[in-house]
């Protein structure tokens, strides 16, 4: 029997203020706390809570900062740059903040050279890739963001992790009322979703992960200590391998088994890229052309069992609209923990429940 996880709605603006104030209390500057809060609320709005990229990370960063495992005041410094390229060092700071600032630099370079690419080393977990890819959209650019991570994915044919989930995002504007945004890990799923299904008492698909002995399983508890599987079998592993080549190997940072191997130095590397649409055409023309492509895909005949065709980012845009109108649903355990953290930190912003979440789809 499945056990639905109880959820409670909170106000979006209040949630953002609470998280930003919390990060300031943990030592981040006001600017950086705002960047981090915006990123976590962005993820909370767009993604399933089981993916673990949302506001629950406030508590996790309290633990990491208090343990001296991440520097909340670390600068992002440019090691080397040209008109279109930069190599930057995050100095073991907040990865989400470092990547956001790196995308801003990539955008500035794109406005001068047509394209800008910033490679970041010595960083930490940077959250969801869509946060950083979408940052380029407000400047008339296509955004691309990807990163390496801890070695959770088994190489094809192996049963131990060798590469990270190594997520990618590509964000492009359209005239359909929402940007087209691909945001994918290169594993079929992450352990956050496995934990969510375990709490609900549900089985998982067989292509998600292996047991430590290397067997496929639909039991998320049995797979928690095993390695994750790549999307499309050997193809996902190949993409993850080459992502390491473009991030950790190229930056001079950690790769493969190195990232996350030391709690006090994650040694993660990212790539942030912006492409200036106006170098190619009028941005309005591009948006119309993307809109036409969206409709081409939507107009195709449906498979049995499907009632519509979506394009990348469309489901997430619907989540954002629904949660902005009715409130952001938080896992009751996460909400209680955040409220306790607010009391511990003496935050002035409250986190008031709006009522139980009554939706049928997260």
C-alpha positions in Angstrom: 0.0 0.0 0.0 1.3 3.4 -0.9 1.7 6.2 1.7 1.2 9.6 0.2 3.6 12.1 1.7 1.7 15.0 3.4 2.4 18.4 1.9 1.5 22.0 3.1 1.3 25.1 0.9 3.3 28.2 1.7 3.4 31.6 0.1 6.0 32.0 -2.6 7.1 35.5 -1.7 7.3 34.7 2.0 9.3 31.5 1.3 11.8 33.5 -0.8 12.3 36.1 2.0 12.6 33.4 4.6 15.3 31.5 2.7 17.3 34.7 1.8 17.2 35.9 5.4 18.3 32.4 6.5 21.4 32.5 4.2 22.3 35.9 5.4 22.2 34.6 9.0 24.5 31.8 7.9 27.1 34.3 6.7 26.4 34.9 3.0 26.4 38.5 1.8 23.0 40.0 1.1 23.6 39.8 -2.7 24.7 36.1 -2.5 21.9 35.2 -0.2 19.4 36.6 -2.7 21.0 34.7 -5.6 20.9 31.4 -3.6 17.3 32.0 -2.4 16.1 32.8 -5.9 17.7 29.6 -7.2 16.2 27.3 -4.5 12.7 28.8 -4.9 13.1 28.5 -8.7 13.8 24.8 -8.2 11.1 24.4 -5.7 8.6 25.8 -8.1 9.7 23.9 -11.2 10.6 20.4 -10.0 9.2 17.5 -8.1 10.1 17.9 -4.4 11.7 14.4 -4.5 14.4 15.7 -6.7 15.9 17.5 -3.7 17.0 20.7 -5.3 14.7 23.1 -3.4 14.6 25.0 -0.1 15.4 22.0 2.1 19.0 22.8 1.2 19.0 25.7 3.6 19.3 23.2 6.5 22.0 21.2 4.6 24.0 24.3 4.0 23.8 25.3 7.7 25.5 22.0 8.5 28.1 22.4 5.8 28.9 26.0 6.7 29.1 25.3 10.5 31.4 22.4 9.8 33.7 24.6 7.7 33.1 22.5 4.6 32.1 25.4 2.4 33.1 29.1 2.5 30.0 31.3 2.4 32.1 34.4 1.6 34.3 32.9 -1.1 34.8 35.1 -4.2 34.6 33.9 -7.8 37.9 34.9 -9.3 38.9 34.9 -13.0 42.1 32.9 -13.5 42.4 33.5 -17.2 40.2 35.1 -19.9 39.8 36.1 -23.5 37.0 37.9 -25.4 34.8 34.8 -25.4 36.4 32.5 -22.7 37.1 32.5 -19.0 38.5 30.1 -16.5 37.3 30.9 -13.0 37.9 29.6 -9.5 35.1 29.3 -6.9 37.5 28.8 -3.9 35.2 26.1 -2.4 32.4 28.6 -2.1 28.6 28.2 -2.7 28.4 26.5 -6.1 25.0 27.9 -6.9 26.3 31.5 -6.4 29.5 30.8 -8.3 27.7 29.3 -11.3 25.2 32.2 -11.4 27.9 34.8 -11.4 29.8 32.7 -14.0 26.7 32.8 -16.3 26.5 36.5 -15.9 30.1 36.7 -17.1 29.3 34.4 -20.0 26.4 36.6 -21.0 28.7 39.7 -20.9 31.2 37.9 -23.2 28.4 36.8 -25.5 27.3 40.4 -25.9 30.8 41.2 -27.1 31.8 38.1 -29.0 28.5 36.4 -29.9 29.2 33.5 -27.5 30.7 33.4 -24.0 31.9 30.3 -22.2 33.1 30.2 -18.5 34.6 27.1 -17.0 34.6 27.1 -13.2 36.8 24.9 -11.0 37.1 24.3 -7.2 33.4 24.7 -6.7 30.6 22.8 -4.9 27.1 21.5 -5.6 25.5 24.1 -8.0 21.8 23.0 -7.7 19.7 22.5 -10.8 21.2 23.3 -14.1 18.1 25.1 -15.3 18.7 27.9 -12.8 21.8 28.9 -14.5 20.7 28.2 -18.1 17.6 30.3 -17.6 19.7 33.2 -16.2 20.8 33.9 -19.8 17.2 34.3 -21.1 16.6 37.8 -19.7 19.6 39.0 -21.8 18.4 37.7 -25.1 20.7 34.7 -25.0 20.4 30.9 -25.2 21.8 29.5 -21.9 23.7 26.2 -21.5 24.9 24.9 -18.2 26.4 21.6 -17.1 28.5 20.2 -14.2 30.2 17.2 -13.0 29.3 15.7 -9.6 30.0 12.8 -7.2 30.6 9.4 -8.8 27.1 7.9 -8.5 26.7 6.5 -12.0 28.1 3.1 -12.9 30.1 2.9 -16.2 28.4 0.7 -18.7 29.1 -2.9 -17.7 30.3 -1.9 -14.2 28.5 -1.9 -10.8 30.4 0.8 -9.0 30.1 4.5 -9.6 32.6 6.3 -11.7 30.9 9.5 -13.1 28.4 11.8 -11.7 24.8 12.4 -12.6 26.4 15.3 -14.5 23.2 17.3 -15.3 22.7 19.5 -18.3 20.3 22.3 -19.1 19.6 24.3 -22.3 17.2 27.2 -22.2 15.9 29.0 -25.3 13.1 31.6 -25.6 9.9 31.1 -27.5 6.7 33.1 -28.2 4.5 30.4 -26.6 4.4 32.1 -23.2 7.2 30.0 -21.6 10.9 29.3 -22.5 11.8 25.9 -23.8 14.1 24.4 -21.2 15.7 21.0 -21.2 17.0 20.1 -17.7 18.2 16.5 -17.3 20.5 14.5 -15.2 22.4 11.9 -17.3 21.2 9.2 -14.9 17.7 7.8 -15.3 16.8 9.2 -11.8 18.6 10.4 -8.7 18.7 9.0 -5.2 16.4 11.8 -4.0 13.5 10.3 -6.0 14.4 6.9 -4.8 14.1 8.1 -1.2 10.8 9.7 -2.1 9.4 6.5 -3.5 10.7 4.5 -0.5 8.8 6.8 1.8 5.7 6.4 -0.2 6.1 2.6 -0.3 6.3 2.5 -4.1 8.5 0.4 -6.4 10.9 2.1 -8.8 11.5 1.3 -12.5 14.2 -1.4 -13.1 16.4 1.0 -15.1 17.1 3.4 -12.3 19.8 1.8 -10.2 21.7 -1.3 -9.2 22.1 -3.1 -5.9 25.7 -3.0 -4.6 26.1 -6.5 -6.1 25.2 -5.1 -9.5 21.7 -6.5 -10.0 18.8 -4.5 -11.3 16.1 -3.9 -8.7 12.7 -2.1 -8.3 13.3 -1.7 -4.6 14.6 1.8 -3.8 15.8 0.7 -0.4 17.9 -2.1 -1.9 19.4 0.2 -4.5 20.2 3.1 -2.1 23.7 1.9 -1.6 24.3 0.9 -5.2 25.2 2.8 -8.3 22.8 4.7 -10.6 22.2 3.8 -14.3 22.6 6.2 -17.2 19.8 7.3 -19.5 19.7 5.2 -22.6 22.1 2.6 -21.2 25.6 3.0 -22.6 24.6 6.4 -24.2 24.0 8.1 -20.9 27.3 6.8 -19.6 29.0 8.1 -22.7 27.5 11.5 -22.2 28.4 11.6 -18.5 32.0 10.5 -19.4 32.4 13.4 -21.9 30.8 15.8 -19.5 33.7 15.0 -17.1 36.1 15.8 -20.0 34.5 19.2 -20.6 34.3 20.1 -16.9 36.8 18.6 -14.4 39.4 17.4 -16.8 39.4 20.7 -18.8 39.3 23.0 -15.8 42.2 21.4 -14.0 39.8 20.4 -11.2 38.5 17.0 -9.9 36.9 14.4 -12.2 35.6 10.9 -11.9 36.2 9.6 -8.4 37.5 12.9 -7.0 34.4 15.1 -6.7 32.7 14.8 -3.3 35.4 12.5 -2.1 36.4 15.0 0.7 33.6 16.7 2.6 35.6 19.9 3.0 36.4 20.1 -0.7 33.9 18.9 -3.3 36.2 19.8 -6.2 33.3 20.2 -8.6 33.6 21.9 -12.0 30.9 23.6 -14.2 30.6 25.0 -17.7 28.3 28.0 -18.3 27.7 29.2 -21.8 25.6 32.0 -23.4 24.8 32.4 -27.1 23.7 35.9 -28.2 20.7 35.4 -30.4 21.0 38.8 -31.9 24.3 37.8 -33.5 22.3 35.4 -35.7 18.9 37.2 -36.1 16.3 39.4 -34.5 15.5 37.8 -31.1 11.7 38.2 -31.9 12.2 36.2 -35.1 14.0 33.5 -33.1 11.1 33.3 -30.6 8.6 33.0 -33.4 10.6 30.3 -35.1 10.9 28.4 -31.8 7.1 28.8 -31.4 6.6 27.3 -34.8 8.8 24.4 -33.9 6.8 23.9 -30.6 3.6 23.7 -32.6 5.1 21.3 -35.2 5.8 18.9 -32.3 2.5 19.4 -30.6 0.6 18.7 -33.8 1.8 15.1 -34.3 -0.5 12.2 -33.9 -0.7 10.8 -30.4 0.4 7.4 -29.2 -2.2 5.2 -27.5 -2.5 6.2 -23.8 -1.4 9.8 -24.3 -3.6 12.9 -24.4 -1.1 15.6 -25.3 2.4 16.2 -26.5 4.6 18.5 -24.4 7.9 20.2 -25.2 10.9 20.6 -22.8 10.1 23.0 -20.0 6.3 23.0 -20.6 5.4 20.8 -17.6 7.7 22.8 -15.4 6.1 26.1 -16.6 2.7 24.7 -15.6 4.0 23.8 -12.1 5.4 27.4 -11.7 2.0 28.9 -12.6 0.1 26.6 -10.3 2.4 27.0 -7.3 2.6 30.8 -7.7 -1.2 31.0 -7.6 -2.1 28.4 -5.0 1.0 28.3 -2.9 4.2 26.3 -2.9 3.7 22.8 -1.5 6.4 21.7 0.9 6.8 18.2 2.5 5.5 18.6 6.0 8.7 17.3 7.5 10.7 19.9 5.5 8.4 22.7 6.5 8.6 21.8 10.2 12.4 21.6 10.0 12.6 25.0 8.2 10.4 26.6 10.9 12.6 25.1 13.6 15.7 26.4 11.8 14.1 29.9 11.6 13.7 29.8 15.4 17.3 28.7 15.8 18.6 31.5 13.6 16.3 34.1 15.0 14.8 34.9 11.6 12.2 37.7 11.5 10.4 36.3 8.4 7.8 33.7 9.3 6.9 30.7 7.2 3.1 30.4 7.7 1.1 27.5 6.3 -1.6 28.4 3.8 -3.3 25.0 4.1 -2.8 21.4 3.1 -1.8 20.6 -0.4 -4.7 18.9 -2.2 -3.3 18.4 -5.7 -3.0 15.1 -7.4 0.2 15.8 -9.3 3.5 17.2 -8.1 
